[in-house]
Amino acid sequence: MGKFDVIIIGTGPAGLGAAFKLIENNPRLSILMLDKESICSGGLLNDCKQNYTYPIGFPLEYWEKEEVDQLLQEVERHLQPSILPQSDLSKYVKRAQSVHTALLEIRQAHVGTNNSKYLIKKLISDLKEKGVEVRLNTEVTAVNHLHKKLEINGAESLYYQELIVAPGRKGFSFLQELMNEEGIEYSDNQVDIGIRVETRMENYSIVNDYYDPKFYFNNKVRTFCTNSGHALVTKEKYNDFYLVNGHALSKDTNQNGLANFAMLKTIGLKNPVRSGQQMGVFLAHLANSVGGGQPIMQRVGDFRRGKRSNVDNFNDDLYDFVPTCEVCPGDLGLVVPSKIMRDIWAAMKSLDTIVPGVLHPSTIMYYPEIKMYANKPIFIDDFFQAKESLYLIGDGAGTSRGITGAWASGIRAAQGILKK
Ligand SMILES: Cc1cc2nc3c(=O)[nH]c(=O)nc-3n(C[C@H](O)[C@H](O)[C@H](O)COP(=O)(O)OP(=O)(O)OC[C@H]3O[C@@H](n4cnc5c(N)ncnc54)[C@H](O)[C@@H]3O)c2cc1C
């Protein structure tokens, strides 16, 4: 019979965090996890960098340091991270201060895209052993919360007492439809828009001392998701456009000597446009149209001279490494709004003062890298309950911005259910 105490949609870190908390505290619960993919997608699979310092990954409106410090210990117990060493940071901190920039020192671990699937398989098998049922390749196609009923793969019906929805950022349209149908109010006024920078590791040598350095510049610009060793820029497919992103293989893989990181600016929208997603999608369409259906990349050398980058000379002379992601060479000036480009370029110059070399002419800037934080539901309690027995968690619901934060949001939802 398809009836469960708890159904969790999504096997990303948010769903996993909820499932472990529930089953470890009440083994009698019948719990079903559903995922439309054959392995959970998102950042647990890609790169799998884990940040263990507040507030990285924890939106301040939902999280206090004291609670996060406690929950992170629980996350560590399951993910068993090998914390990376950091060295010689004082010189970077000093240089950063001289250009009004902050460098946050974060406890980090990195698994790498080639090894993360083993971690995921272990977590799923642990859950199954504890009695959680997991169905992969199973898409939730409709939710009827009034009758506490789900439809999967457009056919079979399942019933639940409590529903946890953790569909991730890519699941934003699923979440949006659910909120619309259930009359859940939400706000959505933020979006992070920026570029992905790719350069030789020797031009961004800080990565030898600090795997994912978190710089906070003026005008709400920050570095995000740095990868090195065997680092790759990648295209992320959305319905009708591509964004760029980055990841790296584990440290025991042959290095390609490259590093990449995002430079993002947070935009807060007010009247008349209040939807960060709307703006993000609009800008992504613009860039993909100008790029002939692809994102755009430009060498710093060309950008500085006000020239578009071309296929013919993209790898000539000073342009001495081949891009890891084949997109359209072009002109960022035509597609990035000027206020955003100005602030990002100012931050790049500050960064070049802190880590001299990053503005080498060969450095590539890819666009668009956009983080569309899905609409934030208005919750009825602190456990991310948006409606009685309906919990919305993880990056999709805007309660986290990364693996560890997503896992913690799952723990919190589980605490709400356990309390009942
Ligand atoms: C390329 C890439 C690299 C990243 N690297 C990092 C990193 O190194 N470190 C970091 O902290 N963060 C990283 N992130 C961000 C990270 O992915 C998220 O913060 C985190 O995975 C969010 O967890 P989540 O559980 O909310 O969602 P997700 O991990 O996205 O999981 C959601 C799951 O729900 C499933 N799903 C969605 N809709 C349905 C449906 N209708 N029916 C059934 N299943 C559904 C999806 O298939 C997916 O498996 C990266 C993201 C990307 C895209």
The ligand as an SDF file (V2000), in Angstrom:
LIG
                    3D

 53 58  0  0  0  0  0  0  0  0999 V2000
   27.3350   22.2840  -10.8140 C   0  0  0  0  0  0  0  0  0  0  0  0
   27.0740   22.6060   -9.3630 C   0  0  0  0  0  0  0  0  0  0  0  0
   28.1160   22.5800   -8.4570 C   0  0  0  0  0  0  0  0  0  0  0  0
   27.8790   22.8750   -7.1130 C   0  0  0  0  0  0  0  0  0  0  0  0
   28.8980   22.7860   -6.2400 N   0  0  0  0  0  0  0  0  0  0  0  0
   28.6640   22.9640   -4.9350 C   0  0  0  0  0  0  0  0  0  0  0  0
   29.6730   22.7620   -4.0000 C   0  0  0  0  0  0  0  0  0  0  0  0
   30.7930   22.3800   -4.3430 O   0  0  0  0  0  0  0  0  0  0  0  0
   29.3970   22.9840   -2.6790 N   0  0  0  0  0  0  0  0  0  0  0  0
   28.1650   23.3790   -2.2510 C   0  0  0  0  0  0  0  0  0  0  0  0
   27.9830   23.5730   -1.0240 O   0  0  0  0  0  0  0  0  0  0  0  0
   27.1730   23.5690   -3.1250 N   0  0  0  0  0  0  0  0  0  0  0  0
   27.3920   23.3650   -4.4540 C   0  0  0  0  0  0  0  0  0  0  0  0
   26.3820   23.5520   -5.3230 N   0  0  0  0  0  0  0  0  0  0  0  0
   25.0790   23.9560   -4.7910 C   0  0  0  0  0  0  0  0  0  0  0  0
   24.3910   22.6920   -4.2320 C   0  0  0  0  0  0  0  0  0  0  0  0
   24.0520   21.8950   -5.3030 O   0  0  0  0  0  0  0  0  0  0  0  0
   23.1720   23.0070   -3.4420 C   0  0  0  0  0  0  0  0  0  0  0  0
   23.4360   23.9590   -2.4520 O   0  0  0  0  0  0  0  0  0  0  0  0
   22.5910   21.7670   -2.7450 C   0  0  0  0  0  0  0  0  0  0  0  0
   22.6920   20.6170   -3.5330 O   0  0  0  0  0  0  0  0  0  0  0  0
   21.1480   22.0450   -2.4170 C   0  0  0  0  0  0  0  0  0  0  0  0
   20.5830   20.9080   -1.8770 O   0  0  0  0  0  0  0  0  0  0  0  0
   19.0530   20.5810   -2.0700 P   0  0  0  0  0  0  0  0  0  0  0  0
   18.8300   19.2790   -1.3680 O   0  0  0  0  0  0  0  0  0  0  0  0
   18.2490   21.7460   -1.6830 O   0  0  0  0  0  0  0  0  0  0  0  0
   18.8320   20.3890   -3.6390 O   0  0  0  0  0  0  0  0  0  0  0  0
   19.5170   19.4110   -4.7010 P   0  0  0  0  0  0  0  0  0  0  0  0
   20.8120   18.9110   -4.2140 O   0  0  0  0  0  0  0  0  0  0  0  0
   19.4670   20.1070   -5.9870 O   0  0  0  0  0  0  0  0  0  0  0  0
   18.5510   18.1600   -4.7410 O   0  0  0  0  0  0  0  0  0  0  0  0
   17.2390   18.2390   -5.2350 C   0  0  0  0  0  0  0  0  0  0  0  0
   16.8310   16.8910   -5.7550 C   0  0  0  0  0  0  0  0  0  0  0  0
   15.4360   16.8990   -6.0090 O   0  0  0  0  0  0  0  0  0  0  0  0
   15.1730   16.1640   -7.1740 C   0  0  0  0  0  0  0  0  0  0  0  0
   13.8760   16.6280   -7.7250 N   0  0  0  0  0  0  0  0  0  0  0  0
   13.5670   17.8830   -8.1460 C   0  0  0  0  0  0  0  0  0  0  0  0
   12.2890   17.9440   -8.5450 N   0  0  0  0  0  0  0  0  0  0  0  0
   11.7730   16.6860   -8.3680 C   0  0  0  0  0  0  0  0  0  0  0  0
   10.5080   16.0980   -8.6030 C   0  0  0  0  0  0  0  0  0  0  0  0
    9.4630   16.7880   -9.1120 N   0  0  0  0  0  0  0  0  0  0  0  0
   10.3430   14.7770   -8.3290 N   0  0  0  0  0  0  0  0  0  0  0  0
   11.3620   14.0440   -7.8270 C   0  0  0  0  0  0  0  0  0  0  0  0
   12.5990   14.5610   -7.5910 N   0  0  0  0  0  0  0  0  0  0  0  0
   12.7940   15.8610   -7.8510 C   0  0  0  0  0  0  0  0  0  0  0  0
   16.3600   16.4830   -8.0750 C   0  0  0  0  0  0  0  0  0  0  0  0
   16.5360   15.4700   -9.0480 O   0  0  0  0  0  0  0  0  0  0  0  0
   17.5110   16.5490   -7.0680 C   0  0  0  0  0  0  0  0  0  0  0  0
   18.2180   15.3350   -6.9550 O   0  0  0  0  0  0  0  0  0  0  0  0
   26.5830   23.2520   -6.6740 C   0  0  0  0  0  0  0  0  0  0  0  0
   25.5290   23.2730   -7.6030 C   0  0  0  0  0  0  0  0  0  0  0  0
   25.7640   22.9490   -8.9210 C   0  0  0  0  0  0  0  0  0  0  0  0
   24.5970   22.9820   -9.8690 C   0  0  0  0  0  0  0  0  0  0  0  0
  1  2  1  0
  2  3  1  0
  2 52  2  0
  3  4  2  0
  4  5  1  0
  4 50  1  0
  5  6  2  0
  6  7  1  0
  6 13  1  0
  7  8  2  0
  7  9  1  0
  9 10  1  0
 10 11  2  0
 10 12  1  0
 12 13  2  0
 13 14  1  0
 14 15  1  0
 14 50  1  0
 15 16  1  0
 16 17  1  0
 16 18  1  0
 18 19  1  0
 18 20  1  0
 20 21  1  0
 20 22  1  0
 22 23  1  0
 23 24  1  0
 24 25  2  0
 24 26  1  0
 24 27  1  0
 27 28  1  0
 28 29  2  0
 28 30  1  0
 28 31  1  0
 31 32  1  0
 32 33  1  0
 33 34  1  0
 33 48  1  0
 34 35  1  0
 35 36  1  0
 35 46  1  0
 36 37  1  0
 36 45  1  0
 37 38  2  0
 38 39  1  0
 39 40  1  0
 39 45  2  0
 40 41  1  0
 40 42  2  0
 42 43  1  0
 43 44  2  0
 44 45  1  0
 46 47  1  0
 46 48  1  0
 48 49  1  0
 50 51  2  0
 51 52  1  0
 52 53  1  0
M  END
$$$$
